[in-house]
Structure formats: C-alpha cells, structure tokens
C-alpha cells in the first residue's frame, strides 16, 4: 500500500484546521474561493510551505478553468517559491517541484523544466524516478547524449528499471545501434513498469527486430495492437484519427480524387521532363533520404511541398508541375504530407516501415520505370510502377521497396488528405 505523503512541517500542524478548510474548498471545485483562502494564509503565515503549495494548486486549477497561460505561469512561480522556503517536508518538496516541471513542459518551457528536474535530482539523488524524468527532459530538447548518460546512471543503480531500459533502448536505436537496442527495449516492455506501455517502444522494438531479420517483430506488433497502440499489426502509424477507412491499396474512384489522378496521368510527361531537367542540371537539388529507412543504396528526393507549404525555390525548377498542382488543395493543403520527386538507383532496398499518420494517402506517378527489378510491397501485396500511371496506397500500413533494376527509377509522390477527413479536421489537424 502506498504511504500517504507527509506534507506538513511542525508549524503547519498548528494551523492544520485552516489549511484543511481551504483545501476542502479546492476539492469541491470552488477554485476562486480556495485561492482567496490560501492567499490569506500565505499573507498571514509567509513561512508556511503547505499554504503556499495550496495557493500554487489553486492557481493551477484556475489556469485550467480559465485556459490561461498567464495564470499557469503564476502557479509555476508559486510552486518554485514553495521549494525555496525553509523546513519544507521532503514529500511536499517532491510534489511541488515535480508539478512545476510538468507545468513548464506543458507550456513548452523545456529548458526551464530541465532546470527544475536537475534541482530534484540534486535534492533526492537516490530517487531514480527523478533521474528518469530528467532523462525525458533531455530527450524533449533533443539532447540524446545527456539523456543517455542519465539512463546509464539509473541502470547502474537499478539494473531492472524498465522505464530506464526502454528509454535507453530507444536512444541506442536512434544511434543506429540496432542489435544493441533490442534487449533493452524488450526487457523494458516485459517489465510492465509504469511509463513503458507506449506505442513508440513497440514500434521501435519491432522495427529493430525486422532489421536484423527476426520474425519475432510481428509478435511485438501484435502485442502493440492488442494494447491499443496500433490500428492493426500492419497499420502502425502513431498519429491517427480514429474510424477512418483503412486498407493498404486504393483505387482513384475510392479516394474520390479522380480529377487529380487524371491530371497527373494526362500530364505525366511534362512532370517527368521537369524532374529530369532538375536532375541533370544540379543533382544537389535532390537530397538523400535522411530518415534512416534504407538498408543500402541511393535514394534521393526533390520536394515541392512540405506540410502544406509550397517551396518557392524548388517550384522555380518545376514551374509547370507546381502550377498544375495548385488546382488541387487536397494535395497542396495536406499538412501531414509532401509532394516530391523521388529517384532511386539500382541496388537500393528500403526497410519495411510505416508512415506516421493514417490521415493521408500516397499517390505514386511512374515517370521513368525500368522494365523489371523495381517493386513495392504494402502490407502483404507487391505491386510495380508503370510510366504514366498512378499507384495509390496508405503508407500508414507497412511497406517496403526493392530497386534491383539496371537503371534508375523516377516517380512523383503526391500525398493527399484521407478522403473521410472533414473540412474542419483538414483545417485544424497539426502538421507532421
């Protein structure tokens, strides 16, 4: 049974009745009254940690009620004041600083949160949960190397800490230490510790196993699906809208975007010629794929739209193609996708992977397609490209590409909103 935290010091025990009365108001949802009561106590007893903590909690509650970032900042300041008072009970100190760090993260004040978490670790060096939180703080600002050091420290103190294991495995995988990451991710998930049951860890463990050719990957995908992280074993995107029609391959008619498909197929040579001109003129305009999706080979892209934003500079290289696409907001306005040329050279293999979201469909227009040796698998079905023809698939399903031809393959990729998304969703879904 969890021990009740000790929140009162010697002095606060003498004013327990007044503190309880103010807290009762807060628990009943009378936030403004509670805040006034705690403010009066703080004015009367400025050295009372519990009164100040109650004030911080009331400001926190009021910030939520008013949806006010300004009030939330006030709560953060008050939580910080609690920690600077003398004779603060350690349980109250922990609660106050932990909540301060959490609210700072909520406001996007990641570096401020990091300072608060460092303070917690300094005050309570033997509490590994604070070190675990500090590791997450470093990850949130993209400082993987400091996060790694923190988790190494945790694992030296608590070798079976599942939370530290999954995060350490996650960092190793990000460093492309695929085989090394597997035991940490696996043992961390098997521990069942709080904070380990997260779709990202199932995603990365399965991906790491696939990359070393271990079929056990699908056992973890199945488990991730059963635990509600994935829509299915094959459809493993993590940024989803529930209830959208889900199938690996689509026809133009099923999408409802027949005008766009007709326009792409009718103008495929124009699109191809502008792509070839860019390739010939400055190969550097095509940038190598940088998401670590290739096992081997040479795969580059030239992007015209990214997250619903037109790249003016790129469109100078393909002006007619860009003008053509402007008529189709389902593509140019798709903030969860891209519009780009993709060139893949012989000897390339793209690992099985899934896109980040089920909110888009992906169109591939064949531009320069070798007679044989190029294929794409989506879920359990392989297909090939044809020059002047559009293939449509849902890239939130697992897909894989092989390029074993004699010559390069050039396609044009157009992402579109999933046809079942409402106009409101298309306007408000955050970009990916």
N, C-alpha and C positions, 0 to 999 in steps of 0.2 A: 504494500500500500504506500502511495506517495505521501511523504511527510508534508504537512502544511507549512508553507514558508513563514519564517518569523520576520514580521515587518515592523515591529515596534521596539524602539530602544527604551531605556529606563524612563526618560522624560515622557515619551509618547504614551506609556502605560498610564501615566497620571491624567492624561486628557483623552483616554480611550472612549469615554461616552460621547464627547463632542465629535471625535473622529468618526465613530460608528454612525452617528446621526447624519453627518454629511455624506458618508459612504452609502447609507440607506437611500438617500435622495438620488444618488448617481445610479444605483442598481435599479431603482424604479423608473429610470429614464427621464427624471426631472433634471436635465443636464444644466440648464442655466442656474437653477436654484442651488444645485450641488456646487457649481463653480463659485457662486457667491459665498456659500458656506465655507468652502476650502480657502478662498481668498481671505476671508475674515480671520480664519485660524492662522494662516501664514502671516498676516499683519500682526496678530496678537502674539504668535509664537514663531518668530522667524527662524529659530534653530530646529524646528520640528521637521524631520525628514518625511514622516508619514503624511503630514498636512500638505507638504509641497508635492509629494507624489500624487496625492488625491487631486490637487489642483491640476497637475500635468494630465492625469487621466481624464478629468472633466473637460479640459481644453481639447484633448484628443477626441473625445466623444462629440464635442460641439463642432469640431472641424469636420467630422464625418457628416453630421447632421446638416451643416451649412454648406458642405462641399467647398470648404475654404482652405486654400493652401497657406494663407497668411496665419490663420488660427492654428494650423498644424505646425507651422514653424514656431509659433509661440509655445506649443506643447513640447516641441523638441528642446527649446531653450530651457523650459522648466524641468524636464527630465534631467537635463545636464546640471541644473542647479542642485537637484537632489544629491547628485554624486559628489558635489563639492562641499557639502555640509559635514560637520564633524559627527562622529558617533553614528554613522548610518549602518543599520544592521546589514550583514553581507547579503542576505536574501533580497532585501529591498534594493540594494546597490545593483545586484544582478538583473532584477526585473526592470529597473529604471534604465540602465544602460542598454540592455537588450532591446527594449521597446524604442529607445532613442535611435539605435542603429537601424532598426526595422523601418521606422517612420522616415528616416533620412533616405533610405533606399527607395521607399515609396515615392518620395519627392524627386528622385533622380540625383540626390546629393551623394553619389557613390564614394567620393573621396572623404567627405565628412563622416560617412558611415564607417569607413575603414579606420579612421582615427578613433572612433568610439569603440569599435571592435578590438583594436590594439590595446586600448585602455583596459577593457575587460580581461583580455589575455594576460596583461601585465599584473592586474589585481588578483586574478584567480588562475595562476599558472598550471595548477593540477587539474583544472576542469577542461577536459578535451572537447566538450561540446562548443566552447567559445572559440577554441582553435579551429574547429570545423567550420564555424560561422565565418571566421576570419578568412579561411581558405576560399569560401564562396565570395566573400567581399573582393578578394583579389581577382577571382575569375570574372566577376561582373565588370571590372575595369580592363579586362583583357590581359592582366598580369599573371600569366600561367606559371612563370618561373618562381615567383614568390608563393603562389598557391601550392605549387609542388613541394617547396621546402616545408610549408606548414603541414601538409598531409604526411610527409615523411616523418616529421616530428611526432604527429599524432600516432602514427603506426609504430613508432619506436616505443611509445608509452603504452599504447593499447593496440596490440597486433591484430585483434579481432574486430576492430571498429569498422562495421560495414559501411557507414557513411563516408569515412575517410577512404576506404577501399574503392568504392565506386567512383569517387571524385578523382582519386589518384589514377585509376584505370582510364578514366575519361581524358585526363591530361596526357598520359602516355600515348593514347590513341591519337590525340591531336598532334603529338610529336612524330606520328607515323611509326611508333614502336608497337606494331600491330600485335605480334605474338606475346610481347611482354604485358600488354594491356589486358589480355583475356582473363588470366587468373584473378586479377583484382576486380574486374567488372563482375565476373561470375560469382566469386566468393562474397562480394559486397551485396549482390542481389539475393544470393541464397541466405544471407544473414537475416533478411527481413527487417533490419533495423529501420527506425523512423528516418524518412528522407531518402530511402533507397528506391522506393517503388515509384520510379519516374520513367516515363516513356523514352527519354533520351538515352538512358543506360541500357535498356533492352535493345534500342535501335543500334547503338554503337557496339554492343557485345555481338549481336547478330552479324553486323557488318564486318567486324574483325574476324569472326569465325569463317564467314564466306571468303574473305580474302586469303585465308590460309587453306581454303578448300575443305573446310569441315562442315558436313551436312547438319551438325548439331545446331547450326544457326537457326534452322526453322523451328526447333524445339523452343528456343527463346522468343522467336517471333510469335509462335503460338501462345506462349505464356503471356507475352506483352498484349496480345489480342484479348486473351481471356480476362486480363486485368484491366481492360478498358482503355489501353493506351493507343491501340491501332484499330482502324476500321475493319481490317481483316489481316490474315497472315501476309497477303500480297500487297495490300494497300496500307502503307506505314507512314504516311505524312503526319506531322505533328501539329500543324496549324490549320484546323479544319472548321467547316461549317457542317453541323450535323444534318443528316437527312437528304443530302444531295445524291442524285443518281450516280451509281458507281459501277463502271465497267472499264476494262483495260482499253479496248478499241472502240472507236466511234465512227459512224458514217457522217457525211456532211449533213444529210437530212436530219439525223438525230440531234445534231447540235443546233439546227435552225440557222446556222451561219452560211447558208448556201451561196449568197451573193459574194461573200468574201472568198470562199473556195473557188467559185467560178472566175472571179477576178484574178486570183493568184495563178490559176491554171491557164487562163487565157493570156496572161502577160508574163509567163514564166521565162521566156527568152530574154525579155527586157531586164527582168530581175537578175537572171543569170549573167547577162553581159555586164551589168553594173558591178556585180560581185567579182567577176573575173578581172575587170579593169582595176578594181581596188587591190586585188591580189597581185596583179602584175606590177602595178605602179609602186606600191610601198607595202611590202609584205608585213612591215611592222604594224600596220593598221589592224591586222589580225592578231589578237592577243592569245597566248596559250591558255588553255583551260586551267583554272587555278584552284579548283575545289578538291583536288586530290582524288579525282574519280577514275584516273587512268591507271591501269596496271602497267601499260607500256605504250609507246608510240607517240604520235604527233597529232595534236587536235587543237585547232585554234578557232577563235570566233571574232566576228566584227559586228558590234552591237549598235543598232539604230535607235531602239527604245529600251529603257530600263526602268522598271517600277512606274510605268505610265508616263515617263518623261522622255521627250524627244532629245536625242543627242544631235544638236545643230551641226557640230563639226563633222560627225560621221555622215549626216544626211547630205553634206556637200559632196561626198564621194558617191552617193547613190540617190541623186535628187529625184529621179522619176519614180523609183521604188517608194521613196518616202511620200511623194505626192499621192501616189496610188493608195497607200495605206491610210492616209488622213481621213478617207471616207468611212473608215470602219472603227468606231470608238470601242467596240467590243475587244479590239486588239490594242489600239494605241492607248486606251484608257485603262488597260489591265495592270493595276499597280502590283499585282502578285506575279508578274511575268516579264518577258522580254521579247523583242523582235530582233533577230540577228541572223547573219550568215554563219555557217559552221562548216569548216573544212577539216577533213580527217584523212590522214595519209596512211599508206599501206603499213601493216604491222601494228595497228593500234587495237587495243582491247580496253573497253570501258567496263569497270567493275559493275556488278549488279548494284543498283542504288534506287532510291525513291526521291522524288521531288519533295519540297517542304509543305505543300498545301494541296487540298482537294478542290480548291476554288478556281482552278484553271484547267483548260485542256490545251494540248500542244499540237500544233499543225507542223508537219514537215513537208516542204515542197521540194521535190527532187530537181536538181539543176544540172549537176554533172555526176552521173551514176555509172560506175564501171559495170560491165556485163555480168560479172559474178564476183563473189567474195565479200560482199557487204550485206550485213543483216542486222536487224534489231529484234530483240525479244521483249515483249511486255507481258508480264505475268507468265503464262505458260505457252504463249503463241509467238512464233517467229514470223516476221514479215520482211520484205525487201522494198527498197525505194524504186520509183520509176521516174524518169525525166518528165517534167511537166505535170506530174500527178501529186496530189496532196494525201498524205497519211495522217490520221488523227488518232491520238491516244491520250490517256490520262496518266501523266507522269508521276502521280502520287502512288501508282502501282509500281512494283519492282520492274526495272527494265535494264537491259544490258546490250552493248553494241560490239560487233566484230567488224574489223576492216582488214580483210586478207586479200584484197584485190591487187592488180598490177599498177593501178593509178590512184590519184586522189579522188575522194568523194566530196562534192559540194552540195549542201542543202540550204534551204532558207527556213528558219524556225519562226513561227508566229504563235505566241501564246494568246489565248482568249479567255475571258471570264467564263466560268461554268455557266451553261445556259439557264440553269434553275435559280441562279442568284437574283434577288430582287434589285431594282434600281437603287433602293436605299442601301442595300448591302454593298453594291458596287461603289457607291459614293463614300461609304464610311469604313469599309474594311481597311485596316492598316496595311501599308506596303510590306512586301517581303523581297 
